[in-house]
């Protein structure tokens, strides 16, 4: 800006920027990549049974990656195992969506809404997820190659 004048975006540009930001931030809660073992069993059908790995966890639900494709609307009983914690967490859940995971032979991803989870257990899961996320962020900045000079 050689002239010293500020240049403001036009109305169309602002709408585009807001639209892109809203698309990126349409989720209501922070998501955490926290990997935990999740056993699931269908509450209406015992043939729905499996084990998966949690990903993308928030206070309302989680994404489970497994070798099973589950139907949206399937109610589940869940047993979530936090690493290095001997006491599993039990909850019920409802499959909100299911799709093939990206990549070849990567199984299926299911979005599961957590239902009937004890508040203390919910805190345990979220505490683990937050601390795992925080640890990875700290490690990102602890790398001397990424450090900025003062």
C-alpha positions as a Markdown table, in Angstrom:
| # | Residue | x | y | z |
|---|---|---|---|---|
| 1 | Unk | 0.0 | 0.0 | 0.0 |
| 2 | Unk | 2.3 | 2.7 | -1.3 |
| 3 | Unk | -0.5 | 5.3 | -1.2 |
| 4 | Unk | -1.2 | 4.8 | 2.5 |
| 5 | Unk | -4.9 | 4.0 | 1.9 |
| 6 | Unk | -6.5 | 0.9 | 3.3 |
| 7 | Unk | -8.1 | -1.4 | 0.9 |
| 8 | Unk | -11.3 | -3.1 | 2.1 |
| 9 | Unk | -12.9 | -6.1 | 0.5 |
| 10 | Unk | -16.1 | -5.6 | -1.4 |
| 11 | Unk | -19.5 | -6.9 | -0.3 |
| 12 | Unk | -19.2 | -10.0 | -2.6 |
| 13 | Unk | -15.7 | -10.8 | -1.2 |
| 14 | Unk | -16.9 | -10.5 | 2.4 |
| 15 | Unk | -19.9 | -12.9 | 1.6 |
| 16 | Unk | -17.5 | -15.4 | 0.0 |
| 17 | Unk | -15.0 | -15.2 | 2.9 |
| 18 | Unk | -17.9 | -15.6 | 5.5 |
| 19 | Unk | -19.3 | -18.5 | 3.5 |
| 20 | Unk | -16.0 | -20.3 | 3.4 |
| 21 | Unk | -15.4 | -19.7 | 7.1 |
| 22 | Unk | -18.9 | -21.0 | 8.0 |
| 23 | Unk | -18.4 | -24.1 | 5.8 |
| 24 | Unk | -15.2 | -24.8 | 7.7 |
| 25 | Unk | -16.7 | -24.1 | 11.1 |
| 26 | Unk | -20.2 | -25.5 | 10.8 |
| 27 | Unk | -19.5 | -27.9 | 13.7 |
| 28 | Unk | -20.7 | -26.8 | 17.1 |
| 29 | Unk | -18.0 | -28.4 | 19.2 |
| 30 | Unk | -14.2 | -28.7 | 19.0 |
| 31 | Unk | -13.1 | -32.1 | 17.6 |
| 32 | Unk | -10.1 | -34.1 | 18.9 |
| 33 | Unk | -8.2 | -36.9 | 17.2 |
| 34 | Unk | -8.0 | -39.3 | 20.2 |
| 35 | Unk | -7.5 | -43.0 | 19.4 |
| 36 | Unk | -9.3 | -45.4 | 21.7 |
| 37 | Unk | -10.6 | -48.9 | 21.2 |
| 38 | Unk | -14.4 | -49.1 | 20.8 |
| 39 | Unk | -16.3 | -52.3 | 21.0 |
| 40 | Unk | -19.9 | -52.0 | 19.7 |
| 41 | Unk | -22.9 | -54.3 | 19.6 |
| 42 | Unk | -26.3 | -53.6 | 18.1 |
| 43 | Unk | -29.0 | -53.2 | 20.7 |
| 44 | Unk | -31.7 | -54.5 | 18.3 |
| 45 | Unk | -29.6 | -57.1 | 16.5 |
| 46 | Unk | -26.8 | -59.2 | 18.0 |
| 47 | Unk | -25.5 | -59.7 | 14.5 |
| 48 | Unk | -24.2 | -56.1 | 14.6 |
| 49 | Unk | -21.0 | -56.5 | 16.5 |
| 50 | Unk | -17.4 | -55.4 | 16.1 |
| 51 | Unk | -14.5 | -53.4 | 17.3 |
| 52 | Unk | -13.1 | -50.2 | 15.9 |
| 53 | Unk | -10.8 | -47.3 | 16.6 |
| 54 | Unk | -12.2 | -43.9 | 17.7 |
| 55 | Unk | -11.3 | -40.7 | 15.9 |
| 56 | Unk | -12.6 | -37.2 | 15.7 |
| 57 | Unk | -14.2 | -37.1 | 19.2 |
| 58 | Unk | -16.3 | -34.3 | 20.6 |
| 59 | Unk | -18.7 | -34.0 | 23.6 |
| 60 | Unk | -21.6 | -35.2 | 21.5 |
| 61 | Unk | -20.1 | -38.1 | 19.7 |
| 62 | Unk | -17.2 | -39.7 | 17.8 |
| 63 | Unk | -16.2 | -41.2 | 14.6 |
| 64 | Unk | -15.4 | -44.9 | 14.7 |
| 65 | Unk | -13.3 | -46.6 | 12.0 |
| 66 | Unk | -14.0 | -50.4 | 11.7 |
| 67 | Unk | -14.2 | -53.2 | 9.2 |
| 68 | Unk | -18.0 | -53.1 | 9.5 |
| 69 | Unk | -20.4 | -50.9 | 7.5 |
| 70 | Unk | -23.3 | -49.8 | 9.8 |
| 71 | Unk | -26.6 | -48.4 | 8.8 |
| 72 | Unk | -27.5 | -44.9 | 9.8 |
| 73 | Unk | -30.1 | -45.1 | 12.6 |
| 74 | Unk | -28.6 | -48.3 | 14.2 |
| 75 | Unk | -28.6 | -48.1 | 18.0 |
| 76 | Unk | -25.4 | -49.4 | 19.6 |
| 77 | Unk | -24.1 | -50.4 | 23.0 |
| 78 | Unk | -20.5 | -49.1 | 23.3 |
| 79 | Unk | -17.5 | -50.1 | 25.4 |
| 80 | Unk | -14.7 | -47.4 | 25.1 |
| 81 | Unk | -11.3 | -48.2 | 26.3 |
| 82 | Unk | -9.0 | -45.3 | 27.2 |
| 83 | Unk | -5.3 | -46.2 | 26.8 |
| 84 | Unk | -3.6 | -47.0 | 30.1 |
| 85 | Unk | -7.0 | -46.8 | 32.0 |
| 86 | Unk | -8.2 | -50.2 | 33.3 |
| 87 | Unk | -11.8 | -49.1 | 33.7 |
| 88 | Unk | -13.8 | -49.1 | 30.4 |
| 89 | Unk | -16.5 | -46.6 | 29.6 |
| 90 | Unk | -20.0 | -47.9 | 28.7 |
| 91 | Unk | -22.5 | -45.8 | 26.7 |
| 92 | Unk | -25.2 | -46.3 | 24.2 |
| 93 | Unk | -24.9 | -44.6 | 20.8 |
| 94 | Unk | -26.8 | -44.0 | 17.6 |
| 95 | Unk | -25.2 | -44.3 | 14.1 |
| 96 | Unk | -25.8 | -40.9 | 12.4 |
| 97 | Unk | -23.9 | -41.7 | 9.2 |
| 98 | Unk | -21.6 | -44.3 | 7.6 |
| 99 | Unk | -19.3 | -44.2 | 4.6 |
| 100 | Unk | -16.2 | -45.9 | 3.2 |
| 101 | Unk | -13.0 | -44.6 | 4.7 |
| 102 | Unk | -10.6 | -42.8 | 2.3 |
| 103 | Unk | -7.9 | -45.0 | 0.8 |
| 104 | Unk | -7.9 | -48.6 | -0.2 |
| 105 | Unk | -8.8 | -51.2 | 2.4 |
| 106 | Unk | -9.3 | -48.6 | 5.2 |
| 107 | Unk | -12.7 | -50.0 | 6.3 |
| 108 | Unk | -15.6 | -47.8 | 7.1 |
| 109 | Unk | -16.1 | -44.6 | 9.1 |
| 110 | Unk | -19.3 | -44.2 | 11.3 |
| 111 | Unk | -20.4 | -41.1 | 13.0 |
| 112 | Unk | -21.9 | -42.1 | 16.4 |
| 113 | Unk | -23.8 | -39.8 | 18.7 |
| 114 | Unk | -23.2 | -40.7 | 22.3 |
| 115 | Unk | -26.4 | -41.3 | 24.4 |
| 116 | Unk | -26.8 | -42.2 | 28.0 |
| 117 | Unk | -23.1 | -41.7 | 29.0 |
| 118 | Unk | -22.4 | -41.1 | 32.7 |
| 119 | Unk | -21.2 | -37.5 | 33.1 |
| 120 | Unk | -18.0 | -38.7 | 35.0 |
| 121 | Unk | -17.2 | -41.1 | 32.1 |
| 122 | Unk | -17.8 | -38.4 | 29.6 |
| 123 | Unk | -15.4 | -36.2 | 31.4 |
| 124 | Unk | -12.8 | -39.0 | 31.4 |
| 125 | Unk | -13.1 | -39.5 | 27.7 |
| 126 | Unk | -12.9 | -35.7 | 26.9 |
| 127 | Unk | -10.1 | -35.2 | 29.4 |
| 128 | Unk | -8.0 | -37.9 | 27.7 |
| 129 | Unk | -8.9 | -36.5 | 24.2 |
| 130 | Unk | -8.0 | -33.0 | 25.3 |
| 131 | Unk | -4.7 | -34.0 | 26.9 |
| 132 | Unk | -3.8 | -36.1 | 23.9 |
| 133 | Unk | -4.5 | -33.1 | 21.6 |
| 134 | Unk | -2.5 | -30.7 | 23.9 |
| 135 | Unk | 0.4 | -33.1 | 24.0 |
| 136 | Unk | 0.6 | -33.2 | 20.2 |
| 137 | Unk | 0.4 | -29.4 | 20.0 |
| 138 | Unk | 3.2 | -29.0 | 22.5 |
| 139 | Unk | 5.3 | -31.5 | 20.6 |
| 140 | Unk | 4.7 | -29.6 | 17.4 |
| 141 | Unk | 6.2 | -26.5 | 18.9 |
| 142 | Unk | 9.0 | -28.5 | 20.7 |
| 143 | Unk | 10.6 | -29.4 | 17.4 |
| 144 | Unk | 13.8 | -27.3 | 17.1 |
| 145 | Unk | 13.5 | -27.3 | 13.3 |
| 146 | Unk | 10.2 | -25.4 | 13.6 |
| 147 | Unk | 11.4 | -22.9 | 16.3 |
| 148 | Unk | 11.5 | -19.3 | 15.3 |
| 149 | Unk | 14.5 | -17.1 | 16.2 |
| 150 | Unk | 13.8 | -14.3 | 18.6 |
